[in-house]
């Protein structure tokens, strides 16, 4: 039955499985009717009362339902979309109150998950900054972020800057990390730095398996795994980078690539040690290219990493791990990225070299 442009004053004991009421005005009560699957479109239902109706699967689209009441109706599968709802009640409960309650609870759940983890914003300076430049940047940064409490701030700097960085940040809320370490404790490895050497200096974090190391210095999942174990043994907190190449994403094997990296990079690492690690999801195509993954793409892969960890270590462990996004994160896009449920901060290259930009990202993570 199609009712268009009508003024209806009573619907009672009606039984219509495909009633369609459009652009009509219902100044009435609808009682004991079967309106299953009906559609109400752009219909004025202001103050209407629905009592003991079967409204299963019905749709209300762009209707004015303000002040309407639904009492003892079966609303299973019904949808109310883009309607005015002020003053509307369902079984005496205000729909606005219900929606507020839902929104608050939803937000709480989202932040509760995140609250069990530490948001970490880490800068990866790469091969940049002399010692005076490093000191100047950290001196500027520490003033800007002195009030930040809920985010762990890390600066991962070249080996030559470690001592300067440690001195410049002493007593502040900025932690210092290195950009790599070797897996052996000591020996004939010219040009390399061991995890123990870093730990002895007071360094806390170390970036491992960065795509630039994988790409230019022949790092493999096997050496990343060995380096991660060495870093843990020295008491460092590894930030282990994983991420797919553009070609791999285009071939739809992102999840396979990430699962493989997670399994290999953390092979033989027990849950207690895993909890000391941070994982940075860095799609290789987004690093230093100005191409950022969308917040949804970042969330999708970070959630996949967490699900993979849950299979390997259990849900509790997976929930505790900080998973960062990295890849052209900047002052403009950080807030959206870190607002995602499974994105617990970021590993930031270029934007970490400017104190103001890095601070904006840190503050976004505080609110994320
Ligand atoms: C990085 O070096 O880890 C990185 C994400 O770089 P950028 O932010 O410059 O893309």
Boltz pocket constraint, residues with backbone or C-beta under 6 A from the ligand:
constraints:
  - pocket:
      binder: B
      contacts: [[A, 124], [A, 126], [A, 282], [A, 286], [A, 287], [A, 288], [A, 289], [A, 290], [A, 326], [A, 327], [A, 328], [A, 329], [A, 347], [A, 348], [A, 349], [A, 350], [A, 351]]
      max_distance: 6.0
